[in-house]
């Protein structure tokens, strides 16, 4: 395939003089190149050459890679930047005696619009094939990395299994030797008892005393009990911490312990607080620390909505029980049950059929590696239709609009990035900003060098079912237009772009977090519009709006 036109040249040192004509009748071709057997698919499409020669004398004028060419549609031309290496013995100097040129710009001006359009389509097809080859190479690389990881894991499992079998055999040998030694000692004692029956009782008593002494001197393992209020860990030789008198378990289902000093303070504050005026009303003190709630605002306390529970918890105690990373979920839940009520319902004895079914469900859930059920309580499963509303008015999640979910996520993410708490996965879907049954992303970089991606998703929002037991990468890490590794990611949603498909109206915010350190944070037009709508509706202040659009440092 050949194209005809005029070849022009621009020297860097003589840029003021403009282009000069090198060949008035030039011919440009895309010659086929031989493909070695070991050449990859990516190299095949990245090494295509472009040759320009004189149409009259067939003299070779310029050779360049097609990937380095840039088109100018308005001038019906293409440009190629070439470097000049000065040959030994020759000096390329301009008219004024300046230094030799370091770069040359060649311009091939097509003879007709038809030839330019034909070449432009050829160049666009080549660009698509090159991107496809790059995507294929990255997918193959990820597959190889996954296979290598599985192989290492399998080898490690075999090694650990061999070590465990050796340790087991060694323990069996030691136990056998101990049994034989004990039998020999018993035989010797029988012989001595037949000769000296009077001393048998004394020897037996001494032997029992020695055994008791050995048991008393046995070392006890260090304790891991921690006070839920002061976070003081129990010393190994200290007595065990008592259980909390009013809270049985925390959000993880573990026992709640409290030291004696904090227990005394809790009991004193509990006695000092007067009882509520009417039976069945919420308590006027925190259920964990017993602090009075009369001076606290309604937004800083949360009441349990169980029909027989009157407990109320303050904001710091909810962080202690549920965890700081998940406590914001409590304030968005309408019918929230405290850990006492939720664990009591889970531990209640059911019929044999229900018990066996629950075991089967728990066994199946333990195999799901990536799925997490968040502490979101649905109205239909936790309360009846005739159940009274909670005493503290909380906005229902059904009344929330998309902008409300976006505002909540804006505040949550800004605070999370300030505190640099990015190790744990988030609790809401990155697409719709709502909780529920979500799936975690397994992205850790191409070679596992980055931090794990904290974003989670609903399968309904993704539009497809994520297979179990497989390494899954969320769509945040690839360009939404071509599918290659993204260089620009929206800070607040799943939208991502590569270098070629980044829109001009997108605002750049600077470097991203440590889970995608090679990417740049941007704000997509949709999130920008949501932030403006929230500002107009007075759901966020001007300070938060400026933080959303502020450049990261």
URFEN-V423702 format. One record per helix or strand. SS is the DSSP state (H for helix, E for strand). FROM is the first residue (numbers start at 1). TO is the last residue. If there is no record, write none. Layout:
SS | FROM | TO
SS | FROM | TO
This chain:
E | 2 | 11
H | 12 | 17
E | 20 | 29
H | 41 | 46
E | 49 | 54
E | 60 | 65
H | 66 | 68
E | 70 | 72
E | 77 | 83
E | 103 | 110
H | 113 | 195
H | 200 | 217
E | 226 | 227
E | 233 | 233
E | 242 | 243
E | 249 | 249
E | 255 | 255
E | 257 | 258
H | 260 | 272
E | 285 | 286
E | 292 | 292
H | 298 | 300
E | 301 | 303
E | 312 | 314
H | 315 | 322
H | 328 | 332
H | 339 | 347
H | 352 | 367
E | 371 | 373
H | 379 | 382
H | 397 | 399
H | 402 | 419
E | 429 | 429
E | 437 | 440
E | 456 | 457
H | 459 | 462
H | 475 | 477
E | 478 | 478
E | 485 | 485
E | 488 | 490
E | 496 | 497
E | 507 | 511
H | 514 | 516
E | 520 | 523
H | 525 | 536
H | 542 | 549
